[in-house]
Amino acid sequence: MSEPAENKYSSIYHAQPDAVILVDSETKKLLDANDAAFKLYGYDIDEFLSLRFTDISLRPEELARKIESNEKNQDRTFLLQYHQKKDGTLFYAAIAGNCFDFCGCRACCVSVREVDAPGRSREKTFQNTDLLDLIVNGFNGFIYTVSNDYKVEFMNDALIDHIGYNATGAHCYQLIHGLDEQCPWCVGDKVFSGKTASFEYKCPKNNRWYYYVSTPRLDENGQVTAQQLISIDIHERKRHEFRLMENTDDLKKEIRLLRSAAITRYGLDNIVGQSREMQNIYNLILDIASSDASVLITGESGTGKELVAHAIHNMGKRKEKPFLPINCGGIPDTLIESEFFGYRKGAFTGAGTDMPGFLEKAEGGSIFLDEIAEINLGMQVKLLRAIDGDGYTPIGSNQLIKPDVRIISAANKDPDKLVKDGQMRSDFFFRINVVPIHLPPLRDRRDDIPLLIYHFLRKFSPGAAIPRIPPEALDKLERYDWPGNVRELENIIHRYVILNRLDIFDSLGQQNRWDTRLKPVESLAGRENSSLRQQVAQYEKEVITRCLKENQWQKGRVASILGINRKTLYHKINHYQITQF
């Protein structure tokens, strides 16, 4: 045999997982063995090859007799016998052997594998059965088997102790749950179709919660013959869950209470209004304030989009960081990139120092992009990359900056139409329009007009008496359509406070003016014997009474005219016993 071939067969020989031993048929000397043999018997190579087969086999003559007998029939020899390891340990070996001529002598090739001794498999089966029985009956829960007619076939010790006796043969719904018919929650149909089911249920018999797992039991043909059920008492766990749910509900109520406390009788943050439309917007602001989601605020010019953006910032986790409002419509296209991204010294002629851009100035805070539709399409691409995670590079710099800012945008045009008309990129629109907020025009929330008037009167009359607005003028203000919305109302009230004149143009363009001086009350003659306090109280009562009458007892309007809140007005009406007539 060539040397390569010899090496090849030697590699195969030593790679065998079973022990392989070459034995001299006459002297029983061990001629050779593979690595598995040395490992099985516990000898090194020199020790092992100095032994005879009689040193490792308790009945060596049996192998020789078997081989001699089988050689006549040209059969391979198989037998089972005990062998001994180096440390004296006996093991049961499955042996296969065959004889052949080897290097001028008769040799036997023996394959040895350690196996379980006779009876040991049965012993292990018994051991496994005992172990299973120990597990089933030591289980801290109920284990039982139910036939397809819902009769109990087996009960573990825990269930027997719970019931008080071994009730095999009884119907499970009556035995376990105390019912007269099949349980409404029974999963038997599902289990007998071959599926496993699990569920939680409160047992009507003892009002305790249990977790059930029901699995199919199959016969040798794979047919479902019964369902095996495991039931664990989870009553304490459910009790804690319910308590946690109650605490969670209480916590939600507290959160709602705290959130509602943020909404004052005037509005939210610097937004003024108590109409239903504004209440919905306040709740939305409070819902999204704590997130970093981009917001797109839409509405007509003058509806207060920047106030809403500021409220979102002030109510959120970025409130301690900058809030930077940007009027995108006021930035020339040639400067817009440097304004947003900034530039470095020497980037262009006149760049004498580093200049941070809007994104850098607003780092960690919020940036409000008003009139965002005015940003050109090219800048929309760059801004999208910057706020979408790819970052930006200031002009004249190689440093990539990834901004941490919340984007709040505003548009007084329909953004969907802008996208359709090609004035806004769709990907840019989808990025800034994560949470849309639409502000209604002032004409759609007329209930807020008296409150807004009172707010602006206070704003423009600091430290002075709040001017009075005549009832007919207030009627006109409430009926006006306000094309300029809240901004227009603010300007009219500001002009009124400065000039003491209220100018409103009607639908025909005619200007109406009102004298805002208070009409004198009747003379104080005949009250000379009254104290100053009594005379002031009488005067106050007459003013309130007359104002209520002139305004058809609309208390909200009267409170705005008199410059007091409703609660104070109600208190004075009750105090002076003013009744409607």
C-alpha positions in Angstrom: 0.0 0.0 0.0 1.4 3.4 -1.0 2.2 5.9 1.8 -0.5 8.4 0.9 -3.1 5.6 0.9 -1.8 4.3 4.2 -2.1 7.8 5.7 -5.6 8.1 4.4 -6.8 4.9 6.0 -4.9 5.7 9.2 -6.8 9.0 9.4 -10.2 7.2 8.9 -9.2 4.6 11.5 -8.4 7.1 14.2 -11.4 9.3 13.4 -13.8 6.5 14.3 -16.1 7.5 17.3 -16.1 3.8 18.6 -13.1 2.2 20.2 -11.3 0.0 17.6 -8.7 -2.6 18.8 -6.5 -5.0 16.8 -5.9 -8.2 18.8 -3.5 -11.1 18.0 -5.8 -14.1 17.6 -3.3 -16.5 19.2 -1.5 -14.5 21.9 -4.5 -12.1 22.6 -1.9 -9.2 22.7 -3.2 -5.8 21.7 -1.5 -4.9 18.5 -3.0 -1.4 17.8 -5.9 0.8 18.8 -7.4 4.1 17.8 -7.7 7.3 20.0 -11.3 6.4 21.0 -10.0 3.2 22.6 -7.4 4.9 24.7 -10.1 7.4 25.9 -12.7 4.7 26.7 -10.4 2.5 28.7 -8.4 5.3 30.3 -4.8 4.2 29.2 -2.2 6.1 27.3 -0.9 4.5 24.1 2.1 2.7 25.6 0.2 1.3 28.5 -2.7 0.1 26.4 -0.5 -1.7 23.8 1.4 -3.6 26.5 -1.9 -5.3 27.6 -3.6 -8.4 26.4 -7.3 -8.7 25.6 -7.7 -10.8 28.7 -6.7 -7.7 30.7 -9.7 -5.7 29.6 -12.4 -8.3 29.0 -13.9 -10.4 31.8 -14.8 -13.2 29.3 -12.2 -13.1 26.5 -12.7 -16.7 25.5 -16.2 -15.9 24.5 -15.1 -13.6 21.8 -12.6 -16.1 20.4 -15.3 -18.8 20.4 -17.8 -16.6 18.7 -15.3 -15.5 16.0 -14.2 -19.1 15.3 -17.8 -20.2 15.0 -18.9 -17.3 12.8 -15.9 -17.5 10.5 -17.1 -20.9 9.2 -20.4 -19.2 8.1 -18.5 -16.0 7.0 -20.6 -14.0 9.5 -19.5 -11.0 11.5 -19.4 -11.5 15.3 -21.6 -9.5 17.7 -21.8 -10.0 21.5 -22.3 -8.1 24.7 -20.0 -8.5 27.7 -18.5 -6.6 30.6 -15.1 -4.8 30.2 -12.8 -3.2 32.7 -11.2 0.3 32.6 -7.9 1.2 34.0 -9.4 2.5 37.2 -11.2 -0.8 37.7 -14.6 0.4 36.6 -16.7 -2.2 34.8 -18.9 -1.2 31.9 -21.2 -3.1 29.6 -19.8 -3.2 26.0 -21.3 -4.0 22.7 -18.6 -5.7 20.6 -18.3 -6.4 16.9 -15.4 -8.4 15.6 -13.9 -10.0 12.6 -10.6 -11.8 11.8 -8.1 -11.2 9.0 -4.4 -11.7 8.1 -2.3 -8.9 9.4 1.5 -8.6 9.0 2.0 -12.4 8.8 -0.3 -13.3 11.7 -3.9 -13.8 12.3 -5.5 -10.8 13.9 -9.0 -9.8 15.0 -10.4 -6.3 14.6 -12.7 -5.5 17.5 -15.1 -2.5 17.7 -16.2 -1.6 21.3 -19.1 0.7 22.4 -20.3 1.3 25.9 -24.0 0.6 26.3 -26.5 0.2 29.2 -26.4 -3.1 30.9 -29.5 -5.5 30.6 -32.3 -4.3 32.8 -30.8 -0.8 33.2 -33.1 0.7 30.5 -36.1 -0.7 32.3 -34.6 0.6 35.6 -34.2 4.0 34.0 -37.8 3.9 32.8 -38.9 3.1 36.3 -36.7 5.9 37.6 -38.1 8.4 35.1 -41.7 7.3 36.0 -41.0 7.8 39.7 -39.4 11.2 38.9 -42.5 12.2 36.8 -44.8 11.1 39.6 -42.8 13.1 42.1 -43.0 16.2 39.9 -46.8 15.8 39.2 -47.8 15.2 42.8 -45.3 17.7 44.2 -46.5 20.4 41.8 -47.9 23.5 43.6 -51.1 23.5 41.4 -53.7 21.2 40.0 -53.0 18.7 37.2 -55.8 16.6 35.9 -56.9 14.8 32.7 -60.4 15.0 31.2 -61.9 12.8 28.6 -63.9 13.9 25.6 -67.1 13.5 27.6 -65.6 15.9 30.3 -65.1 13.2 32.9 -62.0 13.4 35.1 -59.6 10.5 34.4 -56.7 11.6 36.6 -56.1 14.0 39.5 -52.8 14.9 41.1 -52.4 14.9 44.9 -52.8 18.7 45.2 -56.2 18.5 43.5 -57.3 15.5 45.5 -56.4 17.5 48.7 -58.2 20.5 47.4 -61.4 18.6 46.6 -61.1 16.3 49.7 -61.2 13.0 47.9 -60.3 11.2 44.6 -63.2 12.1 42.3 -62.0 10.5 39.1 -65.1 9.7 36.9 -66.9 12.9 37.9 -67.6 15.7 35.4 -64.9 18.3 35.5 -67.3 21.3 35.3 -69.1 20.1 38.4 -66.1 18.9 40.3 -63.7 21.9 39.6 -66.1 24.8 39.1 -69.3 23.7 40.8 -71.5 24.1 37.7 -74.3 21.9 36.5 -73.3 22.1 32.8 -70.3 22.6 30.6 -68.3 25.7 31.4 -69.0 28.7 29.1 -65.3 29.3 28.8 -64.4 25.7 28.1 -61.7 25.2 25.4 -62.3 21.5 25.0 -63.3 21.8 21.3 -60.1 23.6 20.5 -57.9 21.1 22.5 -59.6 18.0 20.9 -58.9 19.5 17.5 -55.2 19.2 18.5 -54.4 22.7 19.7 -53.1 24.0 23.0 -55.1 26.6 24.9 -54.4 28.9 27.9 -56.5 31.4 29.7 -57.2 33.1 33.0 -60.5 32.7 34.7 -62.2 33.4 38.1 -63.5 30.1 39.4 -67.2 30.5 40.4 -66.9 27.8 43.0 -64.4 29.7 45.3 -64.1 33.1 43.5 -60.4 32.8 43.1 -58.4 33.5 39.9 -56.6 30.6 38.1 -54.4 30.3 35.1 -55.2 27.3 32.9 -53.1 25.5 30.3 -54.9 22.7 28.4 -53.0 20.4 26.0 -54.1 17.4 23.9 -53.1 13.9 24.9 -52.4 11.7 21.9 -52.5 8.0 21.4 -50.0 5.9 19.3 -51.9 6.8 16.2 -51.7 10.5 16.9 -55.4 10.8 17.8 -56.5 13.1 20.7 -57.9 11.0 23.5 -58.1 13.5 26.3 -57.1 16.9 27.4 -54.5 17.4 30.1 -54.9 20.5 32.2 -52.7 22.4 34.5 -54.2 25.0 36.8 -52.3 27.5 38.9 -53.8 29.8 41.6 -53.0 33.4 40.5 -55.5 35.1 42.8 -52.8 37.2 44.7 -51.2 38.2 41.4 -54.6 39.3 40.0 -55.4 41.2 43.2 -52.1 43.1 42.8 -52.8 43.7 39.1 -56.2 45.2 39.9 -54.7 47.4 42.6 -52.1 48.5 40.2 -54.8 49.3 37.6 -56.6 51.4 40.2 -53.4 53.2 41.1 -52.8 53.8 37.4 -56.3 55.2 37.0 -55.7 57.5 39.9 -52.4 58.6 38.4 -54.2 59.3 35.1 -56.8 61.3 37.0 -54.0 63.3 38.7 -52.3 63.9 35.3 -55.6 65.1 33.8 -56.1 67.3 36.8 -52.6 68.8 36.5 -53.1 69.3 32.8 -56.5 71.0 33.3 -54.9 73.2 35.9 -52.5 74.5 33.2 -55.6 75.7 31.3 -56.7 78.9 33.2 -59.9 80.7 32.9 -58.3 82.9 30.2 -56.6 80.1 28.2 -53.3 78.2 28.0 -49.9 79.8 28.4 -50.3 83.1 26.5 -53.2 81.9 24.3 -56.6 83.5 25.2 -59.8 81.7 24.6 -62.3 79.4 26.3 -64.4 78.2 23.4 -64.9 74.5 22.6 -62.6 74.9 19.6 -59.8 76.3 21.7 -60.3 73.7 24.4 -59.7 71.0 21.9 -56.5 72.7 20.8 -55.3 73.1 24.4 -55.7 69.3 25.0 -53.8 68.6 21.8 -51.0 70.9 22.8 -50.7 69.2 26.2 -50.8 65.7 24.6 -47.8 66.5 22.2 -45.8 68.9 24.3 -43.6 66.2 26.0 -42.7 64.6 22.7 -40.2 65.7 20.0 -42.6 65.2 17.1 -42.6 67.9 14.4 -45.8 70.1 14.4 -47.3 71.9 11.5 -49.7 74.7 12.6 -52.1 76.0 9.9 -54.6 78.8 9.9 -55.4 82.2 8.6 -53.0 85.1 9.2 -53.5 86.6 12.7 -55.0 83.5 14.4 -52.1 83.1 16.8 -49.9 80.4 15.3 -46.7 81.6 17.0 -48.5 81.7 20.4 -49.4 78.0 19.9 -45.8 77.2 19.0 -44.6 78.9 22.1 -47.1 77.1 24.3 -45.9 73.7 22.8 -42.3 74.7 23.7 -43.2 76.0 27.2 -45.2 72.9 28.1 -42.5 70.5 26.9 -39.2 69.1 28.2 -37.3 71.7 26.1 -38.8 74.7 27.9 -35.4 75.6 29.5 -33.8 75.7 26.1 -34.1 78.4 23.4 -37.3 79.1 21.4 -36.3 80.6 18.1 -39.1 82.1 15.9 -38.1 82.5 12.2 -40.1 84.4 9.6 -39.1 82.3 6.5 -40.8 84.7 4.2 -38.4 87.5 5.2 -35.2 85.7 4.2 -33.8 86.2 0.7 -33.0 83.0 -1.2 -29.4 84.1 -1.5 -29.0 84.2 2.3 -31.2 81.4 3.5 -28.6 78.7 3.6 -26.1 80.8 5.6 -29.0 81.9 7.9 -30.0 78.4 8.7 -26.6 76.6 8.7 -24.3 79.5 9.6 -20.8 80.1 8.2 -17.2 80.1 9.3 -14.7 82.9 9.2 -13.3 83.4 5.7 -16.1 81.4 4.0 -16.8 84.4 1.7 -16.0 88.1 1.4 -17.2 89.8 4.5 -17.2 86.7 6.7 -14.9 88.1 9.3 -16.1 85.9 12.2 -17.8 82.6 12.7 -21.6 83.0 12.6 -23.9 80.3 14.0 -27.0 79.5 12.0 -30.6 79.2 13.3 -30.2 75.5 13.9 -27.1 76.0 16.1 -28.7 78.9 18.0 -31.8 76.8 18.8 -29.7 73.7 19.8 -31.6 71.7 22.4 -34.7 73.8 22.1 -37.4 74.5 19.5 -37.3 76.4 16.2 -40.5 78.0 14.9 -40.6 78.2 11.1 -43.3 80.7 10.3 -44.5 80.9 6.6 -42.5 77.7 5.9 -44.1 77.5 2.4 -41.8 80.4 1.4 -38.7 78.3 1.7 -37.5 77.4 -1.9 -37.4 73.8 -3.0 -33.6 73.6 -3.0 -33.4 74.7 0.6 -36.2 72.3 1.5 -34.0 69.4 0.4 -31.1 70.6 2.5 -33.2 71.3 5.5 -34.9 67.9 5.2 -31.5 66.2 5.4 -30.5 68.3 8.3 -33.5 67.6 10.5 -33.9 64.0 9.3 -30.6 62.8 10.9 -28.0 63.4 8.2 -27.0 66.7 9.6 -25.6 69.8 7.9 -22.3 71.5 7.3 -21.8 75.3 7.9 -20.6 77.2 4.9 -16.8 77.2 4.8 -16.5 74.2 7.2 -16.0 70.4 6.8 -17.5 69.6 10.2 -20.8 67.7 10.1 -23.3 68.9 12.7 -26.4 66.9 13.7 -28.9 69.3 15.2 -31.0 68.5 18.3 -34.0 70.8 17.8 -37.7 70.4 17.6 -39.3 71.7 14.4 -42.6 73.6 14.8 -43.8 75.0 11.5 -46.6 77.3 10.4 -48.4 78.0 7.2 -51.3 80.3 6.3 -51.8 78.4 3.0 -53.2 75.0 2.4 -50.0 72.7 2.5 -51.8 69.9 0.5 -52.4 72.4 -2.3 -48.9 73.7 -2.1 -47.6 70.1 -2.6 -50.0 69.5 -5.5 -48.9 72.8 -7.1 -45.2 71.9 -6.8 -44.4 74.7 -4.3 -43.5 72.3 -1.5 -41.8 68.9 -1.7 -44.0 66.0 -0.6 -41.1 64.4 1.5 -40.5 67.7 3.2 -44.2 68.1 3.9 -44.5 64.6 5.4 -41.5 65.3 7.6 -42.8 68.5 9.2 -46.5 67.4 9.3 -46.2 64.7 11.9 -48.8 66.4 14.2 -51.1 68.9 12.4 -52.9 71.6 14.3 -55.4 73.9 12.6 -56.4 77.2 14.3 -59.9 78.3 13.5 -60.5 82.0 12.4 -61.9 84.4 15.0 -65.3 84.5 13.3 -65.6 80.7 14.1 -65.1 81.2 17.8 -67.0 84.4 18.6 -67.5 83.3 22.2 -63.9 84.2 22.8 -64.3 87.8 21.6 -65.4 89.3 25.0 -62.5 87.5 26.8 -60.0 88.7 24.2 -61.3 92.2 24.5 -60.9 92.2 28.2 -57.4 90.6 27.9 -56.2 93.4 25.5 -57.8 96.1 27.6 -55.8 94.9 30.5 -52.6 94.5 28.4 -52.7 98.0 27.1 -53.8 99.7 30.3 -51.1 98.6 32.8 -51.6 100.3 36.2 -54.6 102.2 35.0 -58.4 101.8 35.1 -59.6 99.5 32.4 -61.6 101.6 29.8 -65.2 100.9 29.3 -66.7 99.7 26.0 -70.3 100.7 25.3 -72.8 97.8 24.8 -73.6 98.8 21.2 -69.9 98.8 20.4 -69.4 95.4 22.0 -72.3 94.1 19.9 -70.6 95.4 16.8 -67.3 93.8 17.7 -69.0 90.5 18.3 -70.8 90.6 14.9 -67.8 91.7 12.9 -66.1 89.0 10.7 -62.6 89.9 11.6 -60.7 89.1 8.4 -57.5 90.0 10.3 -58.5 87.7 13.1 -57.0 88.2 16.6 -54.3 90.5 15.4 -56.9 92.9 13.9 -58.9 92.8 17.2 -55.7 93.5 19.2 -54.8 96.5 17.0 -58.4 98.0 17.3 -58.3 97.7 21.1 -54.8 99.1 21.3 -56.0 102.1 19.2 -59.0 102.5 21.5 -56.9 102.6 24.6 -54.6 105.2 23.1 -57.2 107.5 21.4 -60.2 106.8 23.5 -62.0 106.1 20.3 -63.3 102.9 18.9 -63.4 102.8 15.1 -65.0 99.8 13.3 -65.8 99.7 9.6 -69.1 98.0 8.7 -69.7 95.9 5.6 -70.2 99.1 3.5 -66.9 100.6 4.6 -68.6 103.2 6.8 -66.8 104.1 10.0 -68.7 104.0 13.3 -67.5 105.7 16.5 -68.7 105.5 20.0 -68.3 107.9 23.0 -66.8 105.7 25.6 -67.4 108.0 28.6 -69.6 106.6 31.4 -73.0 108.2 31.6 -73.5 110.1 34.9 -75.7 108.4 37.6 -78.3 110.3 39.4 -77.3 113.1 41.8 -76.1 112.2 45.3 -78.4 114.7 46.7 -80.4 113.5 49.6 -77.6 111.1 50.7 -75.7 113.6 52.8 -76.4 111.5 55.9 -74.9 108.4 54.3 -71.3 107.4 54.9 -68.8 107.4 52.1 -68.8 103.6 52.0 -72.5 103.5 51.7 -72.5 106.1 48.9 -69.8 104.2 47.0 -71.7 100.9 47.4 -74.9 102.5 46.1 -73.1 104.0 43.1 -71.5 100.6 42.3 -74.9 98.9 42.5 -76.4 101.4 40.2 -73.6 101.1 37.6 -73.8 97.3 37.7 -77.6 97.3 37.4 -77.7 99.7 34.5 -74.9 97.8 32.7 -76.8 94.5 33.1 -80.0 96.1 31.8 -78.3 97.7 28.8 -76.7 94.3 27.9 -79.7 92.1 28.3 -78.2 90.5 31.4 -75.4 88.9 29.5 -73.1 88.5 32.4 -70.0 87.6 30.5 -70.3 90.7 28.4 -71.0 92.9 31.4 -67.9 91.5 33.2 -65.7 92.4 30.2 -67.2 96.0 30.0 -66.7 96.6 33.7 -63.2 95.1 33.7 -63.9 92.4 36.3 -64.1 88.6 36.1 -67.4 86.8 36.2 -66.9 85.4 39.7 -66.5 88.9 41.0 -69.6 90.1 39.1 -71.7 87.2 40.5 -70.5 88.0 44.0 -71.6 91.6 43.6 -75.0 90.7 42.1 -75.7 88.5 45.1 -74.2 91.0 47.6 -76.4 93.9 46.3 -79.4 91.5 45.7 -79.7 92.7 42.1 -82.5 90.8 40.4 -83.4 90.6 36.7 -86.4 92.7 35.7 
